[in-house]
Amino acid sequence: MAWFEVDIYNKSIEVDLHDYSYRTAIAVSREKIKEAYDHGLKFIRLIHGSTHIRDKNDGGSIKFALRTMLKRGELDRWVDRGSKNNKFDGGYLLLAIRPNPAPVDSDWKEMPAYEY
């Protein structure tokens, strides 16, 4: 079940991508990373699952797509790719968000409906 939760005290957001297709999970990830930057948060945790998958040929397409996006610099506008705080655990990615000099205080977008 996909969901997100913002922690205003730790300036972070946690996003669970379970139950989404590959395409929707990538789109939601990109959107929430941008929103985290816009709101001036420090971290985002993207929970993708595939804890024990170590090779992309064994599955875990969301996991490996997110890592590839980061490696290629597709998220550099919002994510500090070189941060020592980035963590690539088996079931999630923890990413350090770049500081935003002018954060906004607006509503967060809702998560898309589940796909079956």
C-alpha positions as CSV (number, residue, x, y, z in Angstrom):
1,M,0.0,0.0,0.0
2,A,1.6,3.3,-1.1
3,W,1.7,6.3,1.2
4,F,3.9,9.2,2.3
5,E,4.5,10.8,5.7
6,V,6.2,14.2,6.3
7,D,8.2,14.6,9.5
8,I,8.4,18.4,10.1
9,Y,10.6,18.0,13.1
10,N,13.3,16.1,11.3
11,K,12.6,17.9,8.0
12,S,12.1,14.6,6.1
13,I,9.6,12.7,4.2
14,E,9.1,8.9,3.8
15,V,7.4,7.6,0.7
16,D,6.3,4.0,0.3
17,L,6.0,2.9,-3.4
18,H,4.5,-0.6,-2.8
19,D,1.6,-1.5,-5.1
20,Y,2.7,0.9,-7.8
21,S,3.8,-0.1,-11.3
22,Y,7.3,0.7,-12.4
23,R,6.2,3.8,-14.3
24,T,4.0,5.2,-11.6
25,A,6.6,4.5,-8.9
26,I,9.3,6.5,-10.8
27,A,6.9,9.4,-11.5
28,V,5.8,9.5,-7.8
29,S,9.4,9.4,-6.7
30,R,10.4,12.2,-8.9
31,E,7.4,14.3,-7.8
32,K,8.0,13.7,-4.1
33,I,11.8,14.5,-4.4
34,K,10.9,17.8,-6.1
35,E,8.2,18.6,-3.4
36,A,10.7,17.7,-0.7
37,Y,13.1,20.3,-2.2
38,D,10.3,22.9,-2.7
39,H,9.3,22.5,1.0
40,G,12.9,22.8,2.2
41,L,13.2,19.3,3.7
42,K,16.6,17.7,4.3
43,F,15.9,14.0,3.5
44,I,13.6,11.7,1.5
45,R,13.3,8.0,2.1
46,L,11.9,6.1,-0.9
47,I,10.8,2.6,0.2
48,H,10.8,0.4,-2.9
49,G,11.1,-3.1,-1.5
50,S,13.2,-5.7,-3.2
51,T,15.3,-6.1,-0.1
52,H,17.3,-9.2,-1.0
53,I,17.6,-8.5,-4.8
54,R,21.2,-7.7,-5.6
55,D,21.1,-7.9,-9.4
56,K,18.7,-6.1,-11.7
57,N,18.2,-9.3,-13.8
58,D,16.5,-10.8,-10.7
59,G,13.8,-8.1,-10.5
60,G,13.7,-4.9,-8.4
61,S,13.2,-2.7,-11.4
62,I,12.1,0.3,-9.3
63,K,15.1,-0.1,-7.0
64,F,17.6,-0.1,-9.9
65,A,15.8,2.6,-11.9
66,L,16.0,5.0,-8.9
67,R,19.7,4.3,-8.5
68,T,20.3,4.8,-12.2
69,M,18.5,8.1,-12.1
70,L,20.7,9.3,-9.3
71,K,23.9,8.0,-10.9
72,R,23.1,9.7,-14.2
73,G,22.4,13.0,-12.5
74,E,18.7,13.2,-13.3
75,L,17.9,14.2,-9.7
76,D,20.9,16.6,-9.2
77,R,18.6,19.6,-9.3
78,W,17.0,18.5,-6.0
79,V,19.3,15.9,-4.5
80,D,22.8,16.2,-3.2
81,R,24.3,13.2,-5.0
82,G,27.6,13.4,-3.3
83,S,26.3,13.6,0.3
84,K,27.6,11.1,2.8
85,N,24.1,10.9,4.2
86,N,22.8,9.1,1.2
87,K,22.0,5.5,2.0
88,F,21.3,2.7,-0.3
89,D,19.8,0.0,1.8
90,G,18.2,-3.2,0.5
91,G,14.6,-2.0,0.7
92,Y,14.9,1.8,0.4
93,L,17.0,4.8,-0.7
94,L,17.6,7.7,1.7
95,L,18.6,10.8,-0.2
96,A,19.9,14.1,1.1
97,I,17.9,17.0,-0.4
98,R,19.8,20.1,-1.5
99,P,19.1,23.2,0.6
100,N,16.4,25.4,-0.8
101,P,17.0,29.1,-0.2
102,A,13.3,29.9,-0.7
103,P,11.2,27.0,0.6
104,V,7.4,27.2,0.2
105,D,4.7,26.3,2.7
106,S,2.0,24.7,0.5
107,D,-0.1,21.5,0.4
108,W,1.5,18.2,-0.7
109,K,0.1,16.5,-3.7
110,E,-1.9,13.4,-3.1
111,M,-0.5,10.0,-4.1
112,P,-2.0,8.5,-7.2
113,A,-4.6,5.7,-7.0
114,Y,-3.4,2.2,-6.7
115,E,-2.9,0.1,-9.8
116,Y,-4.2,-3.4,-10.1
